[in-house]
Amino acid sequence: MQGYDLQIDTSAIKHIDIIDAANGIDKLIGSGVCSINDILKLLGRTPISEPWADRHNLTKNYEPLDTN
C-alpha cells in the first residue's frame, strides 16, 4: 500500500514426495545402504526408537546383515 513489496525466494525449500521416492527408498534399504531410521531422518520424520529400525538389511526378505 505504501509502495513496498515482498519477494520470497523459495528455491532453497526441499520437498520430497514420499510416494515418488518409494522405489529409491526401497533400494537404499534393500541394498543395506540405509536403515529405516536413516530414511526417516532424510525425510524429516521422527526416528523409531526400536533396535530393528537402526539395522541395515539386504534384499533377501530384508533380513539383517548379521544373519547367517
Backbone hydrogen bonds, N-H to C=O, Kabsch-Sander energy under -0.5 kcal/mol:
donor,donor_aa,acceptor,acceptor_aa,energy
9,D,7,Q,-0.5
10,T,8,I,-0.8
13,I,10,T,-1.4
15,H,13,I,-0.6
17,D,15,H,-0.5
18,I,16,I,-0.9
21,A,17,D,-2.1
22,A,19,I,-0.9
25,I,21,A,-2.7
26,D,22,A,-2.6
27,K,23,N,-2.0
28,L,24,G,-2.2
29,I,25,I,-2.2
30,G,26,D,-3.0
31,S,27,K,-1.7
32,G,29,I,-1.4
32,G,57,N,-0.6
33,V,28,L,-1.1
34,C,28,L,-2.1
36,I,55,R,-0.5
37,N,53,A,-2.6
39,I,35,S,-2.0
40,L,36,I,-2.4
41,K,37,N,-2.4
42,L,38,D,-2.1
43,L,39,I,-1.9
44,G,41,K,-1.4
45,R,40,L,-3.2
50,E,48,I,-1.3
53,A,50,E,-1.2
54,D,51,P,-1.5
55,R,52,W,-0.9
57,N,29,I,-0.5
58,L,63,E,-1.8
59,T,30,G,-2.3
60,K,58,L,-1.1
63,E,58,L,-0.8
63,E,60,K,-0.5
65,L,56,H,-1.7
67,T,64,P,-1.7
